[in-house]
Amino acid sequence: MFKSMFDKLKKGLQKTKKQLSDSFSVISFGRKIDESLFEDIEMVLLKADVGVKATEEIIDFLRNESKKRKIKEGEELRELLKEKLVEILKKCEGKFDLGDEKPAVVLFLGINGSGKTTTVGKLAAQLKREGKSVVLAAADTFRAAAIDQLEVWAERAGVRIVKHSPGADPAAVVYDAVNSAKSRGDDVVLVDTAGRLHTKEHLMKELQKIKRTIKKLMPDQPVETILVLDGTIGQNSINQAKTFKEATDVTGIVITKLDGTAKGGAIVPICEELCIPVKFIGVGEDIDDLQPFDAEAFVNALFE
C-alpha cells in the first residue's frame, strides 16, 4: 500500500521534480563548491517557487554545513539540501484529527476553483471506505453549481448530503446537517463553504455564524477548519491564506493540483510563512490521490 501511494506521489510531483532536475543538471553537482555554485542553486530554488526567505535560509545552511562537514564536491550538497527541506517541512506535518465526540465536524474553506468541493468529495469517499458514516453539508449556497457538484460527489462516494436551495442561509444548512448526523449517530460532517473573497467582511460574518451554529450543537467538539489552496498558483496562494486566517481560525491546509504544476516548491514558503499544519496534498484526479502530507516522502519523491 505504501509503495503504491509513494508511486502516486512521485508521479504527481513529476513537473516540480523535472523543474528541479533540469535546473540541477545545468548546475552540475559535480562542480567544486564555490560561491557561484551556491548562486546557481539559489536560482533553481527560486524557479521552483521555494520563495526568497526560505531559499536564503537553505543557501545559508548549505554554505555553513558544507564548511563544517568539510564537503568538497557539489554532489554531496544534494543530500544536505534534502536534509534541510525535510527539516523545514517536518514542522508543517499535521495529523487529520476527527476528535473523540461524534459527529466530528470539518469545515472546508477556499476560493472557487481551488479544488475545495473535490477535496470534500475525495475525503468523504476515503472515510466511507474506512467504515465511517459521512454527511456532506452543502453550505456553499452562493453558487447552485457548487451544490450540484457536491451532490455528484455524495452519490459517487455513497454518502448522505444535506442541502437547501441556492441563496439559503449557509448556517441553516450546517445546523440541519449536524443535527441530522447527531440524531442518526453519524461519524463525520464535512462542510463545503462558499469561496468568495471580494467581500471579506461578509465572508468573516458568514464563517463566524457557521462556527457559532456548530458550537451550539456540539459545544465540546473542536471544529477542524481546513483551508484548500490551489498548488498551481504557487506562492500567490499565501495572500489568499492570510485573508482566510483573518476571517477565522484555520487549523489545517490542503494543497491541491500539485500534479499540474512545476511550482510544488511553494509548499516550503507556505509552510514557513503561514505556520499552519499541512494535512493533505492532492497529486492527481483519482480519489486516492488526496494523500496525508508526509515531509520525508514528499522530498524523497522530488529527488529519487
N, C-alpha and C positions, 0 to 999 in steps of 0.2 A: 504493500500500500504506500509506504513512504517513498519507495523508488518511483512509483508512477506519479505521485504528487511532485516529486523533485523534477522528474522529466517534464511535467506540465509547466513547472516554474521556469525551467531552463528555456523551454520553447516560448513561453510568454514574455521572457525578458530578452529575447533574441535581438531586437532592434537596439536596445540600450547596450547590450553586450557587443554588438557589431560596432556601435559608435566608439566604445572604449577600445575594442580590439584593433580596429582600423587605425585609430589615433596612436595607440601604443606601439603598433608595428612601425609607424612612421618615426616614433621616438627612438625605437630600438633600445630595449633594455640591456642590450649587450654593451652599450656605451659605458665609459667610465663615469663615475659620479663627479659632476661639477655643477656649477650654478646654472648653466644653460640647460642641463637635463631637468633640473627642478622647475625651470621656467616652462619647458615643454610639457611636463606632467601637469603643471598648473593649467595650461591651455586645454589639455584633454579633459580635465575635471570640469572646467567651466563650460566646455561644449556639451558635456553630458548633463548640464543643468544642476551641478552639485552646489553651485552658489558661491559667492565671493567669500563670505565669512567662513563657511565650512572648508572651502578649498585652502584658504590661508592657514587654518588650523592643521589640516592634513599635511600641507607642504612643510610647515614648521616642525611637525612630528617627524616627517621623513628626513629632514635636514639634521635634526638633533639626534635622532636614533641611529642614523647611518654613521655619524661620528662616534657616538657612544659604543655602538656594537662593532665599530671598525669594518663596516661594509665598504667594499671597494668597487664591486661590479653593479651596474644598474639592474641586472636581472634579479638580484636579491631584494630590490626595492618592492617588487611585486608582492612578496609575502608581507612586507611591512605595511604596504598600502591596504591589503586585505585585512590585516590585523587592526588597523586604525578604523576602517569602515565598519567592521563588526563592533568595535568598541563604541562608536558613536550610535549605531543603530540599535544596539542592545538596550540602550537607555529608553528606547521607544517601543520595545516589545510589550504588548498588552494582551492580557487574557480576557476573552469574552465571557463575562460573568453574568449568569442569569439569576443569581441570588438564591435565597432559601425559600422565599414565600411564593406561592402560586396565585395568579399567573405572574411571571416576570414580564415587565413592560419595557420595550425597547423603542425609543423614538429615533427616527431617521431624518436627518436634515441634509440640505444640499440644493444647489441651484438646479433649475431644469436643464436636463442634458448631461448631468454629472454621472448618471447611472444609478441614481438613488432607488427608483422603483424596481429596477432589475436586480439590484443588490438585495432588496427586501424579499423579492421572489426567490432568488437563489438560496438565501439563508433559510427561508421558510421550507424549501424543498429539502435542504440538508438536515434541518431539525426534525422534519417529519420522518426522514429516513432513519434518524436516531431513535425514533419511537415517541417523540414528543407531539402533543396536540397543539396546533398553532392556529391563531386567529390573526388575520390581516385587517388593519383599520385603515380605510381609505380616507385619510384626513387631508389629502390634497384635493379639496373641493373647488379650488380655483380653476382647475382645468378638467373638463369632462374626459379628455383623453387619458389623464393620469388614472382616473377611476377605472376606465375601460382596460388600461394596460395592467393594472393590479388585479382586475378580475381574471384576465387571461393567466396571470401567474398563479393565482389561487387555484384555478382549475388544473393547471399543469402540475402544481405541487400537491394537489389533493388536500387543500386546507380550506377552512371557512374564511369568508370575508364579510365584514360589516361595512356598509356604505350608506350614504344618504345621497340626495340629488345634488348636482353641481350647484355651488353657491351656498350650500348649507354651512352652518357653524362647525368648524373642524373639531372644536372641543366637545360638541354634542356627539359627533361620530366616535370620538375616543371614549366618551362616557359609556355609550352603548356597547362598544367593543369590549371594554374592560369589564363592565357589568355582566355581559353575556359570558365572557370567559370565566369569571368568578362563579357564576351560577352553574356552569357546566363542568367546572373543575379542569379547565384547560391549563396547559403549562406556560404558554408564551403568547403575548400580544405584540405584534410588530406593527408600528405606526408609521405610515408614509405621510409626510407633511408637505405643504406647499413650498416651492423653492424660489420664490421671487425675492429679489434683493433691492429692487428700486424704491421700495417703501420700507426702510429699515425699522422705523418706529412701529409700523403696522405688524411687521414680522415679529418684533420683540413682544408686543402685546399678545399676539396670537399664540406664540410659544409659551409665554408665561401662563396664559389661560389654560392651555392644554396640560401643562405641568400641575397647575392647581387642581384641575379636574382629576388627574391621576392620583394626586396626593389625598384627595377626599376619599377615594375608593380604596386606595392602598397606602395608608399612612405610614406603614413601616417598611415598605418596599422601595429601595432606591431605584431611580429610573436611569437605565443606561441610555445615554444620548449620543448617538453616532453621527458624525459628520462625514458625508460622502464627497470625496474630491476627485475630479477628473484628472487622471495622470497625464493625459496628452497636453495639458496646458502648463505642465511643469511648475516652476516657482510662482507663476501667476495665481495659482490656487491658494497661496499663503494669504493674500489680501482677502479673498473670499472667506477663508477660515477665520480671519481676525474679526470680520463682520459678524459671523455667526457666534463667535466667542463672546462678543459684546452683547448679543441678544440673549444668550442662555449659557448655562454650564455645559460644555462639551466634554464627555468622558472618554471618547474614543474616535478614531478616524478609520475610514476605509478609503483606500486609493484604488480607483478603478482604471480599466483600459490600458494597463501597462504594456499589454501585448501590441498596442497600436502606436507606440511612441518610442523614440530614442532618448526621451527625457526622464527615464526611470531614476536617474541620479538625483532628481528633485526630492526624492524621499529623504535625502540627507538634510537639506535645509528645512524641509517641512518638520522633520524630527527635532532639529536643533532650535528652530525659532519658535515653534508652537508649544513644544513640551507637552504634547498630548499623546497618549499611547496609540500606536497604530494596531488596530485589532485584526483587520483583514486587508488583503490586496487582491485585486482582480487581474488575472493574467490570461483571460480568454473568454469565449462566449458560453462555454459549457457550464452546467451547474457546479461541477467540481472545480472549476477554475477560479472560484472565490475561495481563497486559502487563508488560514490563520497566518499572521506575519511572523516569520522566523528570521532574525537578523543574519544568523550564520548561513542558513540555506540560501537566503537572498544573495549574499556576497559570493558564496561558492558558485551559484548559478551564473553569475556575471563573469567569473574568472575561469571556470572549469573548461 
